[in-house]
Amino acid sequence: MLAAASTVTAFSQDVERNQPQEKVKTKGDRVIVRDKSKPVRKAIEDWYELNKAAFAARDLTEIMALRTKDFHTITPDGKTNSRADMETRTKGFIAQIVQFISQNTEIGSIDAQDDLASADVKQRTVRIQRLPDGMLHKVESSVVQRETWKHTSEGWKLFRVDNIREGSLLVDDKPYPPR
């Protein structure tokens, strides 16, 4: 847990060190100053790098340290999974992983309000995974979901996942479950 805390602390310190880039524009007698550094996007992109590294290392403590204490997910059928539910699910998931081949994330437009920021996120992973048949398989999964992060004293952390859609799963390059 100490490693997780130090990583999150280092992450938030790195975000704070970023100096905003400003764009100054004059319209008539008004001066408009805009922050062009996109600090929330940069912080969330940095968060994803930490998250990817934690999953690649299959480090449950580090993965959960990047989530708020009240982290939860809402499935397409409306069921809410608590942080404890997701920790159990994540533990089972990473236990099956032998190696990640790739982890790709595309963050859509970010809506930031107060201490929350949300965006639709496209995720795609390719991994070598042991499935219930006991054999190793190439598994490719993709999904689009809304992710919401909360700004905490330790930096941005994942707070909620919902609006899960456009999921697909390939096992050994074939749709799963088989059609």
Rosetta silent file (secondary structure, phi, psi, omega in degrees, C-alpha in Angstrom):
SEQUENCE: MLAAASTVTAFSQDVERNQPQEKVKTKGDRVIVRDKSKPVRKAIEDWYELNKAAFAARDLTEIMALRTKDFHTITPDGKTNSRADMETRTKGFIAQIVQFISQNTEIGSIDAQDDLASADVKQRTVRIQRLPDGMLHKVESSVVQRETWKHTSEGWKLFRVDNIREGSLLVDDKPYPPR
SCORE:     score description
SCORE:     0.000 S_00000001
   1 L     0.000  -32.788  179.508    0.000    0.000    0.000 S_00000001
   2 H   -60.513  -40.972  178.518    2.923    2.323    0.679 S_00000001
   3 H   -62.744  -40.550  179.162    4.021    2.045   -2.948 S_00000001
   4 H   -62.692  -45.132 -179.015    0.493    2.906   -4.089 S_00000001
   5 H   -63.798  -40.339 -179.133    0.344    5.949   -1.824 S_00000001
   6 H   -69.375  -34.675  177.732    3.736    7.196   -2.977 S_00000001
   7 H   -65.923  -45.201 -179.850    2.778    6.748   -6.630 S_00000001
   8 H   -64.208  -41.523  178.507   -0.464    8.666   -6.178 S_00000001
   9 H   -62.454  -46.148  179.020    1.360   11.403   -4.239 S_00000001
  10 H   -61.284  -39.728  178.854    4.044   11.684   -6.922 S_00000001
  11 H   -60.010  -48.187 -177.748    1.291   11.796   -9.560 S_00000001
  12 H   -68.140  -33.524  177.658   -0.522   14.679   -7.848 S_00000001
  13 H   -67.185  -40.092  178.168    2.742   16.570   -7.313 S_00000001
  14 H   -61.298  -41.333  179.779    3.614   16.191  -10.994 S_00000001
  15 H   -63.984  -42.008 -178.839    0.212   17.596  -11.972 S_00000001
  16 H   -66.014  -28.551 -178.484    0.647   20.573   -9.630 S_00000001
  17 H   -73.693  -21.267 -179.672    4.062   21.394  -11.133 S_00000001
  18 L   -63.035  123.172  178.427    2.603   21.854  -14.612 S_00000001
  19 L   -87.049  130.856 -179.175    2.516   25.570  -15.315 S_00000001
  20 L   -64.812  142.582  174.318   -0.598   26.670  -17.214 S_00000001
  21 L   -98.491  129.594 -176.221   -0.136   27.924  -20.721 S_00000001
  22 E  -111.196  146.138  173.011   -2.270   30.948  -21.384 S_00000001
  23 E  -115.659  123.083 -178.955   -3.720   32.336  -24.559 S_00000001
  24 E  -108.116  128.555 -178.187   -4.460   36.055  -24.413 S_00000001
  25 E  -131.983  141.423  177.323   -6.923   37.508  -26.888 S_00000001
  26 E  -112.798  127.126  175.616   -8.233   41.041  -27.211 S_00000001
  27 E  -123.685  105.442 -177.078  -11.764   41.670  -28.468 S_00000001
  28 L    64.257 -120.576  179.588  -12.499   45.357  -28.634 S_00000001
  29 L  -100.022    7.846  179.710  -11.757   46.694  -25.175 S_00000001
  30 E  -100.929  140.624  173.589  -11.923   43.226  -23.503 S_00000001
  31 E  -108.865  125.248 -179.198   -8.927   41.037  -22.766 S_00000001
  32 E  -112.408  124.161  178.687   -9.703   37.306  -22.678 S_00000001
  33 E  -112.981  124.620 -179.629   -7.218   34.964  -21.014 S_00000001
  34 E  -122.577  138.694  175.640   -7.664   31.227  -21.581 S_00000001
  35 E   -81.683  114.679 -177.481   -5.788   28.327  -20.031 S_00000001
  36 L   -99.636    0.632 -175.689   -4.624   26.212  -22.989 S_00000001
  37 L   -77.258  -15.498 -178.736   -2.690   23.619  -20.987 S_00000001
  38 L    51.971   60.021 -174.602   -5.781   21.441  -20.425 S_00000001
  39 H   -62.317  -33.504  179.544   -4.680   20.474  -16.895 S_00000001
  40 H   -69.050  -45.377  178.735   -7.611   18.134  -16.241 S_00000001
  41 H   -60.330  -44.514  179.483   -7.015   16.204  -19.472 S_00000001
  42 H   -60.248  -43.885 -179.858   -3.284   15.971  -18.720 S_00000001
  43 H   -62.993  -40.802 -179.461   -4.008   14.726  -15.193 S_00000001
  44 H   -72.085  -38.052  174.614   -6.428   12.079  -16.474 S_00000001
  45 H   -60.914  -42.320  176.794   -4.011   10.986  -19.210 S_00000001
  46 H   -63.461  -38.924  177.097   -1.337   10.624  -16.511 S_00000001
  47 H   -58.315  -43.892 -179.550   -3.840    8.670  -14.394 S_00000001
  48 H   -63.002  -37.084  177.246   -4.330    6.236  -17.279 S_00000001
  49 H   -61.747  -42.314  176.515   -0.592    5.648  -17.554 S_00000001
  50 H   -64.848  -41.956 -179.915   -0.514    4.711  -13.858 S_00000001
  51 H   -63.330  -44.537  178.497   -3.608    2.531  -14.277 S_00000001
  52 H   -61.405  -43.837  179.348   -2.126    0.721  -17.284 S_00000001
  53 H   -62.766  -40.748  179.572    1.130    0.106  -15.404 S_00000001
  54 H   -64.739  -41.507  177.253   -0.764   -1.237  -12.384 S_00000001
  55 H   -67.865  -42.497  179.151   -2.753   -3.640  -14.576 S_00000001
  56 H   -59.995  -36.204  178.913    0.370   -4.717  -16.491 S_00000001
  57 L   -82.026   -7.935 -177.542    2.041   -5.465  -13.143 S_00000001
  58 L    55.107   44.769 -175.747   -1.170   -7.186  -11.985 S_00000001
  59 L  -103.268   94.913 -176.166   -0.905   -5.160   -8.776 S_00000001
  60 H   -59.066  -40.803 -179.555   -4.333   -5.110   -7.127 S_00000001
  61 H   -61.085  -44.210 -179.952   -3.227   -2.721   -4.369 S_00000001
  62 H   -67.577  -41.402  178.736   -1.948   -0.204   -6.906 S_00000001
  63 H   -58.835  -49.343 -176.506   -5.051   -0.577   -9.095 S_00000001
  64 H   -71.323  -26.094  177.492   -7.407    0.075   -6.174 S_00000001
  65 H   -65.863  -19.275  179.776   -5.274    2.998   -4.901 S_00000001
  66 L   -89.383    5.624 -179.600   -6.232    4.811   -8.119 S_00000001
  67 E  -119.032  149.252  179.620   -9.924    4.583   -7.211 S_00000001
  68 E   -70.677  163.751  177.570  -11.902    6.557   -4.631 S_00000001
  69 E   -63.875  -28.168  179.069  -13.178    4.939   -1.442 S_00000001
  70 E  -103.808   23.996  177.118  -16.714    5.292   -2.861 S_00000001
  71 E   -56.191  140.793  176.950  -15.795    3.987   -6.334 S_00000001
  72 E  -158.366  162.996  175.738  -18.614    2.084   -8.011 S_00000001
  73 E  -125.567  153.200  175.225  -19.876    0.900  -11.373 S_00000001
  74 E  -123.447  116.519 -176.159  -23.355    0.790  -12.817 S_00000001
  75 L   -76.948  164.693 -179.599  -23.924   -2.028  -15.299 S_00000001
  76 L   -56.758  -27.350  178.800  -26.146   -1.737  -18.393 S_00000001
  77 L   -87.236    6.153  174.930  -28.940   -3.554  -16.521 S_00000001
  78 L    92.587   -0.797 -179.708  -28.808   -0.935  -13.726 S_00000001
  79 L   -74.201  136.593  176.209  -26.979   -3.010  -11.100 S_00000001
  80 E   -98.500  127.031  174.890  -24.550   -1.066   -8.892 S_00000001
  81 E  -104.723  125.255 -179.417  -21.258   -2.755   -8.050 S_00000001
  82 L   -74.474  173.095  174.537  -19.497   -1.348   -4.980 S_00000001
  83 H   -56.398  -44.842 -179.634  -15.769   -0.774   -4.596 S_00000001
  84 H   -62.565  -41.812  176.675  -15.548   -4.117   -2.731 S_00000001
  85 H   -58.925  -45.627 -176.915  -17.408   -5.877   -5.577 S_00000001
  86 H   -70.680  -32.859  176.133  -15.039   -4.364   -8.122 S_00000001
  87 H   -64.398  -43.575  177.146  -11.953   -5.223   -6.060 S_00000001
  88 H   -62.517  -44.787  179.941  -13.060   -8.875   -5.965 S_00000001
  89 H   -63.468  -43.594 -179.562  -13.813   -8.830   -9.713 S_00000001
  90 H   -64.950  -40.328  178.008  -10.470   -7.166  -10.510 S_00000001
  91 H   -58.653  -46.489  178.214   -8.578   -9.679   -8.359 S_00000001
  92 H   -64.448  -39.593  179.974  -10.153  -12.561  -10.297 S_00000001
  93 H   -62.909  -52.559 -175.714   -9.506  -10.839  -13.626 S_00000001
  94 H   -69.983  -22.637  176.605   -5.809  -10.142  -13.073 S_00000001
  95 H   -65.764  -26.862 -179.592   -5.272  -13.658  -11.686 S_00000001
  96 H   -84.706  -18.363 -174.704   -6.164  -15.000  -15.157 S_00000001
  97 E   -78.849  131.320  172.769   -3.844  -12.649  -17.055 S_00000001
  98 E   -94.542  -43.487 -177.958   -0.467  -13.955  -18.137 S_00000001
  99 E  -162.853  139.695  170.831    0.534  -10.871  -20.098 S_00000001
 100 E   -86.590  132.267  174.382   -0.974   -7.761  -21.615 S_00000001
 101 E   -87.709  -42.724  176.545   -0.043   -7.347  -25.272 S_00000001
 102 E  -155.965  152.149  173.744   -1.607   -3.887  -25.483 S_00000001
 103 E  -137.090  112.795 -178.321   -3.838   -1.522  -23.533 S_00000001
 104 E  -118.831  139.826 -179.760   -5.272    1.385  -25.503 S_00000001
 105 E  -135.433  134.520  175.062   -7.464    4.183  -24.236 S_00000001
 106 E  -121.992  115.483 -178.339   -9.151    7.042  -26.101 S_00000001
 107 E   -94.283  124.328  177.760  -10.580    9.772  -23.892 S_00000001
 108 L   -76.402 -161.654  178.036  -13.443   11.770  -25.408 S_00000001
 109 L   -62.744  135.068 -178.189  -14.418   15.322  -24.487 S_00000001
 110 L   -98.015  128.722  174.405  -14.033   15.932  -20.776 S_00000001
 111 E  -103.673  107.707 -178.947  -16.820   17.642  -18.847 S_00000001
 112 E  -107.276  125.778  177.490  -15.245   19.090  -15.684 S_00000001
 113 E  -141.297  120.318 -178.271  -17.438   20.577  -12.982 S_00000001
 114 L    56.517 -123.217 -177.046  -16.188   21.341   -9.480 S_00000001
 115 L   -97.494   12.199  178.679  -14.272   18.277   -8.227 S_00000001
 116 E  -117.591  146.370  174.404  -15.688   15.868  -10.840 S_00000001
 117 E  -140.215  135.273  179.509  -14.669   15.246  -14.442 S_00000001
 118 E  -135.602  154.296  179.073  -16.304   12.762  -16.806 S_00000001
 119 E  -159.395  152.440  168.241  -15.770   11.567  -20.349 S_00000001
 120 E   -75.899  133.523 -176.329  -16.728    8.751  -22.662 S_00000001
 121 E  -126.502  129.272  173.893  -13.716    6.477  -22.876 S_00000001
 122 E   -97.280  126.066  179.251  -12.976    3.846  -25.524 S_00000001
 123 E  -123.677  143.294  176.511  -10.833    1.035  -24.186 S_00000001
 124 E  -143.501  126.940  174.690   -9.263   -1.880  -25.998 S_00000001
 125 E  -125.676  147.431  171.110   -6.990   -4.520  -24.505 S_00000001
 126 E  -126.023  130.716 -174.313   -5.256   -7.496  -26.020 S_00000001
 127 E  -151.040  161.205  170.160   -3.873  -10.021  -23.583 S_00000001
 128 E   -98.665  125.068 -170.999   -2.828  -13.599  -23.038 S_00000001
 129 E  -140.481  142.196  173.921   -5.243  -15.037  -20.506 S_00000001
 130 E   -87.388  122.704 -178.914   -6.003  -18.401  -18.947 S_00000001
 131 L   -98.512  173.168 -177.732   -9.697  -19.153  -19.404 S_00000001
 132 L   -55.370  -20.507  177.294  -11.870  -21.661  -17.492 S_00000001
 133 L   -74.625   -2.343  178.616  -10.821  -24.424  -19.927 S_00000001
 134 L    84.731   -6.246 -177.013   -7.343  -24.173  -18.336 S_00000001
 135 L   -97.061  157.406  174.210   -5.731  -23.162  -21.635 S_00000001
 136 E   -85.326  138.464 -179.511   -4.013  -19.917  -22.578 S_00000001
 137 E  -137.390  154.061  169.659   -5.845  -17.790  -25.127 S_00000001
 138 E   -84.796  122.669 -178.476   -5.415  -14.482  -26.866 S_00000001
 139 E  -120.375  128.460  177.533   -8.275  -12.313  -25.593 S_00000001
 140 E  -121.689  122.912  178.831   -9.203   -8.987  -27.141 S_00000001
 141 E  -127.060  150.137  175.784  -11.857   -6.860  -25.474 S_00000001
 142 E  -145.556  153.029 -178.464  -13.200   -3.414  -26.203 S_00000001
 143 E  -160.001  154.940  168.510  -15.801   -1.182  -24.637 S_00000001
 144 E  -119.018  133.199  179.987  -17.059    2.392  -24.561 S_00000001
 145 E  -153.271  156.918  174.282  -18.137    3.700  -21.175 S_00000001
 146 E   -87.771  130.962  176.824  -18.519    6.927  -19.270 S_00000001
 147 E  -119.003  138.174  179.993  -15.878    7.316  -16.598 S_00000001
 148 E  -123.318  128.659  179.343  -16.046    9.911  -13.852 S_00000001
 149 E  -110.047  150.037  178.043  -13.023   10.961  -11.801 S_00000001
 150 E  -117.002  134.160  176.694  -13.053   12.842   -8.524 S_00000001
 151 E   -82.019  119.889 -178.322  -10.337   15.312   -7.555 S_00000001
 152 E  -116.218  177.915  176.562   -9.108   14.340   -4.087 S_00000001
 153 L   -64.039  -17.968  178.410   -6.304   15.554   -1.837 S_00000001
 154 L   -98.971    5.298 -178.156   -4.210   12.815   -3.488 S_00000001
 155 E   108.380 -168.089 -178.370   -5.072   13.891   -7.059 S_00000001
 156 E   -76.928  136.073  176.756   -7.626   12.558   -9.544 S_00000001
 157 E  -135.485  151.523  178.867   -9.080    9.119   -8.828 S_00000001
 158 E   -70.709  128.097 -175.477  -11.688    7.037  -10.622 S_00000001
 159 E  -108.336  -43.728 -175.404  -15.063    7.513   -8.920 S_00000001
 160 E  -150.466  146.488  171.157  -17.692    5.921  -11.187 S_00000001
 161 E  -126.218  127.787  177.849  -18.077    3.900  -14.386 S_00000001
 162 E  -152.963 -173.627 -178.578  -21.466    3.826  -16.101 S_00000001
 163 E    49.471   49.637 -178.016  -23.159    4.023  -19.511 S_00000001
 164 E   -79.860  128.282 -175.815  -21.237    0.894  -20.563 S_00000001
 165 E  -158.675  175.390  175.653  -21.821    0.028  -24.228 S_00000001
 166 E    53.063   38.512  179.141  -20.327   -1.129  -27.517 S_00000001
 167 E   -83.515  146.036  173.416  -18.526   -4.010  -25.852 S_00000001
 168 E  -145.459  153.210 -179.433  -16.948   -6.824  -27.798 S_00000001
 169 E  -139.998  124.819  174.603  -14.894   -9.854  -26.881 S_00000001
 170 E  -116.481  135.713  173.763  -12.733  -11.974  -29.159 S_00000001
 171 E  -120.053  120.528 -176.062  -11.040  -15.168  -28.026 S_00000001
 172 L    52.516   43.503  176.391   -8.332  -16.412  -30.389 S_00000001
 173 L    68.290   15.974  178.659   -9.637  -13.916  -32.975 S_00000001
 174 E  -121.612  143.057  178.351  -13.210  -15.330  -32.876 S_00000001
 175 E   -55.515  141.900  178.246  -16.295  -13.671  -31.357 S_00000001
 176 L  -130.343  133.954   -2.175  -17.074  -14.835  -27.846 S_00000001
 177 L   -69.188  155.528 -178.176  -19.385  -16.328  -26.932 S_00000001
 178 L   -56.538  144.403 -179.114  -19.404  -18.256  -30.208 S_00000001
 179 L   -97.264    0.000    0.000  -22.367  -17.423  -32.432 S_00000001
